[in-house]
Every structure is written in structure tokens, then in C-alpha cells.
Amino acid sequence: MIDCQERKGGAVTAPAPLKVLVVDDNQASALTLSWAIESWGDEVRTCFDGLSAMETARSFHPDVVLLDLGMPEIDGLSVARALRADPRTRRCKIIAQTGWGDAGRRRETAQAGFDLHLVKPIDFTVLQDMFELFRLMPSR
């Protein structure tokens, strides 16, 4: 069992909220995911295309990026590569959120720099557990 609270001198301190960027060209899906993450106490920005995602990430400095793969113009693989190449965003956790879960797609996301690959519909309980672990990571 993981205890997500630190004890210092008897006081209980909750980990700091995550800064999360949600990117999906399906606006309803992106907003639903963003609202769920906000309800967990995290700070969220939402984008509906790859170009906006890259611009927002450079100024927002997210801890986590939930990134759709199949977007027009600039797909999620290209966005992930750009985020990994930029010193301002290379350390964030990038999670693929996609309808494609086959082995070939999983290899592509790993090669593009994604940390994790989730298949839609996203299980919010699993995502919330992942976020609890991210909050505990010392590299934040």
C-alpha cells in the first residue's frame, strides 16, 4: 500500500497538485477528462490541437501531458517528439490517450517519448492512482 502523505513532525502534508495538460481534438472528451482531473485538485490546461499543445506546454510547464494520438495537422506522436526535444518540457510525463492499443502503436508511442499508453475510454480510477504516484516523485 502506498501512503500518499508525508509526515513531518507529526503534521500531515498532502503532495502539491500536478500541472496537467490535456490534449484531444475531441472537445467533449478533452473537457470531460479535464474536469475530472480538476476535481482531484490538480491544475489543468486543455488544448484541442497539437500546435496549441506545444505552445501551451512551453509556457505552462506541465508535470503531466495526456495526449491524443490521432489529431489533424500535427499528431500526438509529433507533439511528443517536440516536447522531448525542448528543454522546458522534456522532463514531463507524457501519456498517450488513444483508441489505438495494438502492439505496433504502443511501440510507436514508446519510440516517440511517451511514458505510458492508455486506451480510451480512460479508466479514471487508474488515472487517479497514476497521478497519486506522480505527485510523490522527487523530480517534480
N, C-alpha and C positions, 0 to 999 in steps of 0.2 A: 504494500500500500504506500502511496506517495502522499506525504503531508505537504500541502502547498502553502504552508505558512511558516515563517521563520520566528523563532523565539529568541528575543534579546532581552536579557534582564527581566524575564517574566512577562514582558509585553508581547502581544501577538501583532505582527505586521504583515499585511497582505502584500503580495508582489505587485509591482507597478503595472498599470494597464498596458496592453500591447497597442502599438500603432499598426493598423491593418489597412491594406489597400485591396479592395475587391474590384476585379475587372471582368466584365462579361458583357457581350453585345446584346444579350437578352436582358433588357432593363428590369423586368419583373423579377427574374432570378437574382440579379445583382442586388436589387433593393431588398428583397426578402432576406438574403444572406447578410447584407449589411445591418439590417435591423436586428437580426438575431445576435450578431456579434456585439452591436452596441448595447443590447440588453445584458450582456455579460460584463459590461463596464469598460470595454475597450474603445479606443478612439478609431474611427473608421472614415476613410475616404472611398468614394465609389466612382468608377470610370466605366464607360461603355465602349471604348475602343483602345487599340494598342498605343497610338500616338499620345493620347491623353494620359494613359497609364504611365508611360515613360516620363512625361513632363511632371506629373504629379509625384511620382516616386522620387524624382531628383530634388524636389522641394520639401516633401513630407517626410522623407527618410523612414519608411515603414520597417517594422520588425518582421512583418509577415505580408506576403502578397499572395492572394488567392486569384489565380489567373486562368481564364478560359483559354482553350487552345484554338478553337475554330471561330476566329473573328475575321471580318473582311479587312482588306488593305494590309494591316500588319497583324499577323497571327501571334498567338501566345508563345510559340517557340522563339520567334524573332524578338519578342519583348523580353523573354527570359535571358536570351543571349546578351541583349543590350544592357540589362540590369546587372548581369555578372561582369560585364566589361567596364562598368562605371564604378570608380572607387567610392562614390557616395551611396551606392546601392548593392554592392557586391556581397555584403555580409547578411542581407535579409534572407529569411526563409521564403522560398518560392514553392507554392503548392499548386499543382495542376488541378483544375476542377473542370472536368470534361465528361462528355458522354462516351468517349472512346477509352476502353480499358484493356484492349488487347496487348499482347507482349510487345509487338512492334512499336506501338505508341508509347508504352512505358519506357522502352529503350530510348526512343527519341526525346522524351522529356528528361530522362537522366542525362543524356548527352548534351542537351541544351542548358543544363544547370539547375533543373528543378530538384528540390529536396524530397518532395513527396508527390504522389499521384493519386487523386481521389476521383472516383467515378460518380457522376450525377445519377440520381439525386443524392446530394451530400447528406450524410447522417450527422445531424447537428451534435448529437451526444459524442460521437467520435471526434468531431472537430473541436468541441469544447474541451475534451480531455487532452487533445494535442496542444491546444492553447495553454492549458494549465502547465504542461511540461515546458513550453517555450518561455513562459513567464519566469521559470526557475533557472533558465540558462544564464550562466555568468557573462556571456559575451554581449549581452544587451547593453 
